[in-house]
Amino acid sequence: MKRKVEIVVISDVHLGTYGCHAKEVLQYLNSVKPKKLILNGDIFDIWQFRKRYFPKAHLQVIKKIISLAAKGTMVYYLTGNHDEKLRKFSDTKMGNIYIMDKLVLGLDGKKAWFFHGDVFDASIQHAKWLAKLGGWGYDLLIRINLVVNFVLVGLGKEKYSLSKKIKNSVKGAVKFISNFEETAAELAIHNEYDYVVCGHIHQPVIKEVSNENGTCTYMNSGDWVENLTALEYNNEQWRLYHHGDKDTYLAPDLKIEMDEDEDLPDLLSAFTTL
């Protein structure tokens, strides 16, 4: 029995790469019947696309998305950095499929703002070659991790994520993630949005953020390379879904307070490039 859900948000699937869990994406999409499906960037990985590597499961994910649209689901494809070439087709509509850079929806009297989030990444905006080099390095790390986990499972041990270990231990990475979340939340509060939903940093979370100007809920749908997560909205509630041996809903983070950012006007100016 498929679960009826008002909104499903997935991001950072990275179809066309070795790290993509396409079979799990397909299992998840086959388990739900959403009124709206928001693909929040990096669904395809055009940066690392190889003609010789696009398995059947990756193609089936595309077919499933088209099938959902054909059966009445409104599909919003919001472009990210790895699929930025699609930005030339922004504001294009094909049946129930929309290609956009950002999206604002009214949800039960509240406003939700959706965008991928790469606009906050200086390495992408000002040194794209460096960002692409990092993407290739990340893909290599994922491939190494696949071998490591194959050995660990063979030895009867739990799988291990090298990339998560690096992200959670390197101070620069931790600070970047924190700054990303705070910046998105501050902009949402400034623009009087109740929710802001991003992808890009592969860190699934739901948290309430407050500063002296107001409050909003920051959310990130995570990814389908490491975390296998999605956001779901139903009956006026957001939940973070984790696809695993036993499908679970992750608890939201605690409410956090932020000081007013003196650089917010500059951030607002920069954000107009989105």
VEXBANU-157304 format. One record per residue (C-alpha): residue number from 1; x, y, z. Coordinates in Angstrom, 2 decimals. Layout:
N
<pos=NUM	xx=X	yy=Y	zz=Z>
...
// end
This chain:
274
<pos=1	xx=0.00	yy=0.00	zz=0.00>
<pos=2	xx=1.43	yy=3.36	zz=-1.04>
<pos=3	xx=1.44	yy=6.14	zz=1.53>
<pos=4	xx=-0.41	yy=9.28	zz=0.47>
<pos=5	xx=1.74	yy=12.34	zz=1.19>
<pos=6	xx=1.08	yy=15.98	zz=0.37>
<pos=7	xx=4.72	yy=16.85	zz=-0.40>
<pos=8	xx=7.92	yy=14.83	zz=-0.81>
<pos=9	xx=11.29	yy=16.58	zz=-1.08>
<pos=10	xx=14.43	yy=14.76	zz=-2.20>
<pos=11	xx=17.76	yy=16.20	zz=-3.29>
<pos=12	xx=21.33	yy=15.24	zz=-4.12>
<pos=13	xx=20.56	yy=11.90	zz=-5.73>
<pos=14	xx=23.55	yy=12.29	zz=-8.08>
<pos=15	xx=22.32	yy=9.97	zz=-10.81>
<pos=16	xx=25.21	yy=8.92	zz=-12.99>
<pos=17	xx=27.75	yy=8.47	zz=-10.20>
<pos=18	xx=28.97	yy=5.36	zz=-8.39>
<pos=19	xx=27.81	yy=6.65	zz=-5.01>
<pos=20	xx=24.15	yy=7.05	zz=-6.02>
<pos=21	xx=21.75	yy=4.64	zz=-4.28>
<pos=22	xx=19.33	yy=4.56	zz=-7.20>
<pos=23	xx=17.68	yy=1.28	zz=-6.18>
<pos=24	xx=16.83	yy=2.72	zz=-2.78>
<pos=25	xx=15.51	yy=5.92	zz=-4.38>
<pos=26	xx=13.26	yy=3.80	zz=-6.56>
<pos=27	xx=12.06	yy=1.75	zz=-3.58>
<pos=28	xx=11.15	yy=4.93	zz=-1.75>
<pos=29	xx=9.35	yy=6.55	zz=-4.69>
<pos=30	xx=7.41	yy=3.33	zz=-5.22>
<pos=31	xx=6.24	yy=3.48	zz=-1.59>
<pos=32	xx=4.65	yy=6.94	zz=-1.70>
<pos=33	xx=1.95	yy=8.76	zz=-3.63>
<pos=34	xx=2.75	yy=12.48	zz=-3.28>
<pos=35	xx=0.59	yy=15.35	zz=-4.52>
<pos=36	xx=3.80	yy=17.32	zz=-5.05>
<pos=37	xx=7.34	yy=16.02	zz=-5.59>
<pos=38	xx=10.10	yy=18.58	zz=-5.16>
<pos=39	xx=13.47	yy=17.56	zz=-6.60>
<pos=40	xx=15.71	yy=20.05	zz=-4.82>
<pos=41	xx=18.83	yy=19.99	zz=-6.99>
<pos=42	xx=21.66	yy=17.66	zz=-7.99>
<pos=43	xx=19.31	yy=14.90	zz=-9.11>
<pos=44	xx=21.61	yy=14.37	zz=-12.10>
<pos=45	xx=25.35	yy=14.76	zz=-11.68>
<pos=46	xx=26.28	yy=16.40	zz=-14.98>
<pos=47	xx=29.71	yy=17.37	zz=-13.61>
<pos=48	xx=30.74	yy=13.73	zz=-13.30>
<pos=49	xx=28.53	yy=12.19	zz=-15.97>
<pos=50	xx=30.10	yy=9.30	zz=-17.88>
<pos=51	xx=28.49	yy=7.71	zz=-20.93>
<pos=52	xx=29.82	yy=4.33	zz=-19.88>
<pos=53	xx=28.19	yy=4.51	zz=-16.43>
<pos=54	xx=24.43	yy=4.93	zz=-16.22>
<pos=55	xx=22.96	yy=1.69	zz=-14.82>
<pos=56	xx=19.42	yy=0.52	zz=-15.40>
<pos=57	xx=18.35	yy=1.51	zz=-11.87>
<pos=58	xx=19.36	yy=5.13	zz=-12.58>
<pos=59	xx=17.20	yy=5.16	zz=-15.70>
<pos=60	xx=14.31	yy=3.62	zz=-13.75>
<pos=61	xx=14.39	yy=6.51	zz=-11.30>
<pos=62	xx=13.88	yy=8.93	zz=-14.21>
<pos=63	xx=11.05	yy=6.80	zz=-15.58>
<pos=64	xx=9.41	yy=6.69	zz=-12.13>
<pos=65	xx=9.49	yy=10.48	zz=-11.81>
<pos=66	xx=7.91	yy=10.85	zz=-15.26>
<pos=67	xx=5.33	yy=8.21	zz=-14.34>
<pos=68	xx=4.39	yy=10.10	zz=-11.16>
<pos=69	xx=3.92	yy=13.29	zz=-13.20>
<pos=70	xx=1.79	yy=11.43	zz=-15.75>
<pos=71	xx=-0.46	yy=10.19	zz=-12.93>
<pos=72	xx=-1.08	yy=13.66	zz=-11.52>
<pos=73	xx=1.84	yy=14.44	zz=-9.20>
<pos=74	xx=3.13	yy=17.98	zz=-9.62>
<pos=75	xx=6.92	yy=17.63	zz=-10.06>
<pos=76	xx=9.13	yy=20.65	zz=-9.40>
<pos=77	xx=12.74	yy=20.21	zz=-10.52>
<pos=78	xx=14.82	yy=22.87	zz=-8.76>
<pos=79	xx=18.28	yy=23.15	zz=-10.27>
<pos=80	xx=21.48	yy=22.64	zz=-8.28>
<pos=81	xx=25.17	yy=23.09	zz=-9.00>
<pos=82	xx=25.81	yy=19.59	zz=-10.35>
<pos=83	xx=22.88	yy=19.94	zz=-12.75>
<pos=84	xx=23.33	yy=23.68	zz=-13.36>
<pos=85	xx=23.18	yy=23.22	zz=-17.14>
<pos=86	xx=19.44	yy=22.82	zz=-16.70>
<pos=87	xx=19.25	yy=26.43	zz=-15.52>
<pos=88	xx=19.05	yy=27.55	zz=-19.14>
<pos=89	xx=15.63	yy=25.84	zz=-19.13>
<pos=90	xx=14.41	yy=27.52	zz=-15.93>
<pos=91	xx=10.70	yy=28.35	zz=-15.87>
<pos=92	xx=10.01	yy=25.61	zz=-18.42>
<pos=93	xx=6.84	yy=23.51	zz=-18.03>
<pos=94	xx=6.33	yy=20.08	zz=-19.54>
<pos=95	xx=2.97	yy=18.67	zz=-18.49>
<pos=96	xx=3.15	yy=18.36	zz=-14.71>
<pos=97	xx=6.94	yy=18.84	zz=-14.63>
<pos=98	xx=8.34	yy=22.30	zz=-13.89>
<pos=99	xx=12.03	yy=23.26	zz=-14.10>
<pos=100	xx=12.82	yy=26.14	zz=-11.76>
<pos=101	xx=15.66	yy=27.66	zz=-9.72>
<pos=102	xx=13.56	yy=28.29	zz=-6.61>
<pos=103	xx=10.01	yy=27.76	zz=-5.42>
<pos=104	xx=7.67	yy=29.35	zz=-2.89>
<pos=105	xx=4.57	yy=27.46	zz=-1.78>
<pos=106	xx=1.73	yy=28.34	zz=0.55>
<pos=107	xx=1.21	yy=25.54	zz=3.06>
<pos=108	xx=-1.79	yy=25.76	zz=5.37>
<pos=109	xx=-1.44	yy=29.50	zz=5.89>
<pos=110	xx=2.37	yy=29.46	zz=6.01>
<pos=111	xx=5.01	yy=30.13	zz=3.36>
<pos=112	xx=7.73	yy=27.66	zz=2.40>
<pos=113	xx=10.82	yy=28.62	zz=0.39>
<pos=114	xx=12.66	yy=25.88	zz=-1.52>
<pos=115	xx=16.05	yy=26.17	zz=-3.28>
<pos=116	xx=19.16	yy=24.01	zz=-3.58>
<pos=117	xx=21.57	yy=26.24	zz=-1.66>
<pos=118	xx=24.73	yy=26.31	zz=-3.78>
<pos=119	xx=24.36	yy=30.10	zz=-4.05>
<pos=120	xx=25.95	yy=30.22	zz=-0.57>
<pos=121	xx=29.03	yy=28.29	zz=-1.67>
<pos=122	xx=31.83	yy=30.73	zz=-2.57>
<pos=123	xx=33.93	yy=27.96	zz=-4.13>
<pos=124	xx=31.15	yy=27.32	zz=-6.66>
<pos=125	xx=30.35	yy=30.95	zz=-7.35>
<pos=126	xx=33.95	yy=32.15	zz=-7.76>
<pos=127	xx=36.15	yy=29.08	zz=-8.44>
<pos=128	xx=34.04	yy=26.48	zz=-10.22>
<pos=129	xx=37.04	yy=24.43	zz=-11.30>
<pos=130	xx=37.99	yy=23.98	zz=-7.63>
<pos=131	xx=34.46	yy=22.92	zz=-6.74>
<pos=132	xx=34.46	yy=20.37	zz=-9.58>
<pos=133	xx=37.81	yy=19.03	zz=-8.42>
<pos=134	xx=36.32	yy=18.59	zz=-4.96>
<pos=135	xx=33.34	yy=16.80	zz=-6.51>
<pos=136	xx=35.61	yy=14.32	zz=-8.27>
<pos=137	xx=37.52	yy=13.77	zz=-5.03>
<pos=138	xx=34.26	yy=13.14	zz=-3.19>
<pos=139	xx=33.17	yy=10.63	zz=-5.83>
<pos=140	xx=36.52	yy=8.82	zz=-5.50>
<pos=141	xx=36.10	yy=8.74	zz=-1.72>
<pos=142	xx=32.63	yy=7.21	zz=-2.12>
<pos=143	xx=34.02	yy=4.53	zz=-4.46>
<pos=144	xx=36.76	yy=3.68	zz=-1.93>
<pos=145	xx=34.09	yy=3.57	zz=0.77>
<pos=146	xx=32.09	yy=1.02	zz=-1.27>
<pos=147	xx=35.09	yy=-1.32	zz=-1.23>
<pos=148	xx=35.70	yy=-0.74	zz=2.48>
<pos=149	xx=32.07	yy=-1.48	zz=3.34>
<pos=150	xx=32.06	yy=-4.60	zz=1.15>
<pos=151	xx=34.94	yy=-5.93	zz=3.25>
<pos=152	xx=33.33	yy=-4.86	zz=6.54>
<pos=153	xx=30.03	yy=-6.55	zz=5.69>
<pos=154	xx=31.94	yy=-9.69	zz=4.71>
<pos=155	xx=33.55	yy=-9.65	zz=8.15>
<pos=156	xx=30.18	yy=-9.24	zz=9.82>
<pos=157	xx=30.79	yy=-5.64	zz=10.89>
<pos=158	xx=28.75	yy=-2.48	zz=10.43>
<pos=159	xx=29.23	yy=-0.20	zz=7.44>
<pos=160	xx=31.35	yy=2.92	zz=7.88>
<pos=161	xx=31.07	yy=6.32	zz=6.16>
<pos=162	xx=34.45	yy=7.90	zz=5.43>
<pos=163	xx=32.87	yy=11.11	zz=4.14>
<pos=164	xx=30.70	yy=11.53	zz=7.24>
<pos=165	xx=33.73	yy=11.01	zz=9.45>
<pos=166	xx=35.62	yy=13.72	zz=7.59>
<pos=167	xx=32.68	yy=16.17	zz=7.62>
<pos=168	xx=32.08	yy=15.67	zz=11.33>
<pos=169	xx=35.73	yy=15.92	zz=12.36>
<pos=170	xx=37.21	yy=18.67	zz=10.17>
<pos=171	xx=36.56	yy=22.03	zz=11.84>
<pos=172	xx=36.31	yy=23.87	zz=8.51>
<pos=173	xx=33.60	yy=21.51	zz=7.26>
<pos=174	xx=31.62	yy=21.76	zz=10.49>
<pos=175	xx=31.84	yy=25.57	zz=10.41>
<pos=176	xx=30.74	yy=25.68	zz=6.76>
<pos=177	xx=27.66	yy=23.58	zz=7.48>
<pos=178	xx=26.77	yy=25.76	zz=10.46>
<pos=179	xx=27.22	yy=28.97	zz=8.45>
<pos=180	xx=25.15	yy=27.53	zz=5.60>
<pos=181	xx=22.24	yy=26.71	zz=7.88>
<pos=182	xx=22.35	yy=30.04	zz=9.70>
<pos=183	xx=22.54	yy=32.04	zz=6.46>
<pos=184	xx=19.57	yy=30.23	zz=4.92>
<pos=185	xx=17.53	yy=30.71	zz=8.09>
<pos=186	xx=18.39	yy=34.40	zz=8.41>
<pos=187	xx=17.38	yy=35.08	zz=4.82>
<pos=188	xx=14.12	yy=33.21	zz=5.34>
<pos=189	xx=13.32	yy=35.21	zz=8.47>
<pos=190	xx=14.21	yy=38.46	zz=6.68>
<pos=191	xx=11.82	yy=37.56	zz=3.83>
<pos=192	xx=9.11	yy=36.42	zz=6.27>
<pos=193	xx=9.09	yy=32.77	zz=5.21>
<pos=194	xx=7.98	yy=30.22	zz=7.79>
<pos=195	xx=10.02	yy=27.39	zz=6.26>
<pos=196	xx=13.23	yy=27.27	zz=4.24>
<pos=197	xx=14.17	yy=23.98	zz=2.58>
<pos=198	xx=17.60	yy=23.32	zz=1.07>
<pos=199	xx=19.81	yy=20.49	zz=-0.15>
<pos=200	xx=23.45	yy=20.76	zz=-1.27>
<pos=201	xx=25.33	yy=20.01	zz=1.97>
<pos=202	xx=24.04	yy=16.43	zz=2.43>
<pos=203	xx=23.10	yy=17.10	zz=6.07>
<pos=204	xx=19.47	yy=16.04	zz=6.76>
<pos=205	xx=17.88	yy=18.11	zz=9.51>
<pos=206	xx=14.78	yy=19.93	zz=10.74>
<pos=207	xx=15.44	yy=22.72	zz=13.20>
<pos=208	xx=13.69	yy=25.81	zz=14.44>
<pos=209	xx=15.86	yy=28.91	zz=14.22>
<pos=210	xx=15.26	yy=32.24	zz=15.97>
<pos=211	xx=16.91	yy=35.65	zz=16.03>
<pos=212	xx=15.79	yy=39.09	zz=17.11>
<pos=213	xx=13.80	yy=39.48	zz=13.88>
<pos=214	xx=11.72	yy=36.34	zz=14.12>
<pos=215	xx=11.61	yy=32.56	zz=13.77>
<pos=216	xx=11.59	yy=30.03	zz=10.94>
<pos=217	xx=12.08	yy=26.32	zz=10.45>
<pos=218	xx=15.23	yy=25.38	zz=8.52>
<pos=219	xx=15.16	yy=22.00	zz=6.80>
<pos=220	xx=17.55	yy=20.02	zz=4.64>
<pos=221	xx=16.44	yy=16.92	zz=2.74>
<pos=222	xx=19.91	yy=15.32	zz=2.95>
<pos=223	xx=20.95	yy=13.06	zz=0.08>
<pos=224	xx=20.82	yy=9.61	zz=-1.51>
<pos=225	xx=24.55	yy=8.97	zz=-1.48>
<pos=226	xx=25.25	yy=8.71	zz=2.26>
<pos=227	xx=22.12	yy=9.39	zz=4.30>
<pos=228	xx=19.23	yy=8.16	zz=2.11>
<pos=229	xx=16.77	yy=10.72	zz=3.44>
<pos=230	xx=13.75	yy=12.72	zz=2.30>
<pos=231	xx=11.43	yy=15.35	zz=3.73>
<pos=232	xx=7.70	yy=14.73	zz=3.87>
<pos=233	xx=4.88	yy=17.17	zz=4.57>
<pos=234	xx=1.48	yy=15.86	zz=5.56>
<pos=235	xx=-1.32	yy=17.00	zz=7.88>
<pos=236	xx=0.47	yy=20.31	zz=8.53>
<pos=237	xx=3.62	yy=18.57	zz=9.77>
<pos=238	xx=7.11	yy=18.09	zz=8.34>
<pos=239	xx=8.97	yy=14.84	zz=8.96>
<pos=240	xx=12.44	yy=13.67	zz=8.00>
<pos=241	xx=12.34	yy=10.19	zz=6.51>
<pos=242	xx=15.32	yy=7.82	zz=6.61>
<pos=243	xx=15.38	yy=4.85	zz=4.24>
<pos=244	xx=17.12	yy=1.85	zz=5.78>
<pos=245	xx=16.67	yy=-1.66	zz=7.04>
<pos=246	xx=13.75	yy=-0.28	zz=9.05>
<pos=247	xx=12.33	yy=2.93	zz=7.61>
<pos=248	xx=12.28	yy=5.57	zz=10.31>
<pos=249	xx=11.46	yy=9.21	zz=10.89>
<pos=250	xx=14.30	yy=11.19	zz=12.42>
<pos=251	xx=13.56	yy=13.53	zz=15.32>
<pos=252	xx=13.94	yy=17.28	zz=14.65>
<pos=253	xx=16.84	yy=19.16	zz=16.21>
<pos=254	xx=16.27	yy=21.41	zz=19.20>
<pos=255	xx=15.41	yy=25.07	zz=18.75>
<pos=256	xx=18.46	yy=27.31	zz=18.36>
<pos=257	xx=18.92	yy=31.04	zz=18.83>
<pos=258	xx=21.07	yy=33.22	zz=16.57>
<pos=259	xx=22.54	yy=36.65	zz=16.96>
<pos=260	xx=21.73	yy=39.25	zz=14.34>
<pos=261	xx=24.27	yy=39.01	zz=11.48>
<pos=262	xx=25.80	yy=42.35	zz=10.57>
<pos=263	xx=26.59	yy=41.04	zz=7.09>
<pos=264	xx=22.97	yy=40.11	zz=6.29>
<pos=265	xx=22.45	yy=43.09	zz=3.88>
<pos=266	xx=25.46	yy=41.90	zz=1.86>
<pos=267	xx=24.11	yy=38.35	zz=1.83>
<pos=268	xx=20.74	yy=39.60	zz=0.63>
<pos=269	xx=22.45	yy=41.51	zz=-2.17>
<pos=270	xx=24.44	yy=38.45	zz=-3.22>
<pos=271	xx=21.35	yy=36.27	zz=-3.14>
<pos=272	xx=19.70	yy=38.23	zz=-5.93>
<pos=273	xx=21.93	yy=36.26	zz=-8.32>
<pos=274	xx=19.82	yy=33.13	zz=-7.66>
// end
